[in-house]
Amino acid sequence: MSENDVKVQNERRKVVLSGIQPTGVITLGNYVGAVSNWDKMQDEYDSIFFIADLHALTVRREPAEFRQGCMSFFAQLLACGIDPERAVLYFQSHVPAHTELQWILNCNTYVGEASRMTQFKDKSARHADNINMGLMDYPVLMAADILLFRSDLVPVGIDQKQHLELARDIAIRFNNRYGDTFVVPDGYIPKTGAKVCSLSDPTSKMSKSDPDPNGWVSVIEDEASIMKKFKRAVTDSGSEIVARPDKPGISNLLAIYSVMTGKSVEAAEKEFAGCGYGTFKTAVGEAVVEKFRPIREAYARFAADKAYIAEVAKAGAEKAARIAARTLSKVKRKVGLVSFDR
Ligand code: TYM
């Protein structure tokens, strides 16, 4: 073995980690901003992905529906290409280390920091009747998720950037106070598609909480419905198909087309130069349908096999718990908690 081989062997493979809240369906926004990148990163990194079911409890849920939705979500992630052979995939609530670390991080996070998070402010305004502690503490749980696994890279959409920065701040503060413990993570925010916008209001983020169902599509939606939504997508004045700040509708569709086809936005602009908006919108819809067809088909297979989901989720949680235990015991030692383990 050459000296270089030994060096490569000794180098730790980088860890990629990300999570998603199980709120019904994986939208085109989730897919473009995050899940498609998880899929691409599995070969190159030690990959850890989880269903953030504890995060989802910050909003009131009907228990039976929520439980069923979590199972469906697991099947959707498998269908999107998250491969248990190459990635650790599990339910967050099956690994108690997440919330154990959260408590210790809570004691190293200021209320002022948490209350400055824009998602906290937005959600408090939208759910004025349920501004619970979890809503405010949510970014600290997210920091625990990330820091527990010594994650190097966190693939997310732009809406998670502020939370990620808080995780970095907490890690740096902890390391300064107690000595080197956490890896300070970097975000992996895609250049194209970091914020997919609503099809019916291209100035706002595509979100499944949008009361207008025409604003979003999901990875398991039927083809006719996807086409209908793209055909009626709101566009801008003028007729040019170019990505420009004064053309949010067309820019959004170009970004979607680019990620769905793997072509650059510039190439897409050239491809559709001189075409009408109608032709373009149909082409974007068709690209989405093509991309999602195998996902929808795979979803039907996975969703029907609950025993397989249970097997993968259990094995994933066991693996995750083993990795997490190492960081957690180090953290406990650093803060001075008594331990009788050697
Ligand atoms: P969540 O469940 O809201 O969204 C999952 C992922 O999808 C991205 N995303 C989008 N990207 C582009 N355009 C959009 N319209 C769009 N909508 C959503 C999100 O940025 C996210 O990457 N707090 C997280 C889940 C989480 C997490 C973590 C993520 C919990 N712990 C640790 C990373 C690391 C959330 O609610 O994402």
Boltz pocket constraint, residues with backbone or C-beta under 6 A from the ligand:
constraints:
  - pocket:
      binder: B
      contacts: [[A, 17], [A, 18], [A, 19], [A, 20], [A, 21], [A, 22], [A, 29], [A, 30], [A, 31], [A, 32], [A, 33], [A, 34], [A, 35], [A, 52], [A, 55], [A, 141], [A, 142], [A, 145], [A, 146], [A, 154], [A, 155], [A, 156], [A, 157], [A, 158], [A, 159], [A, 160], [A, 193], [A, 194], [A, 195], [A, 196], [A, 197], [A, 205], [A, 206], [A, 207]]
      max_distance: 6.0
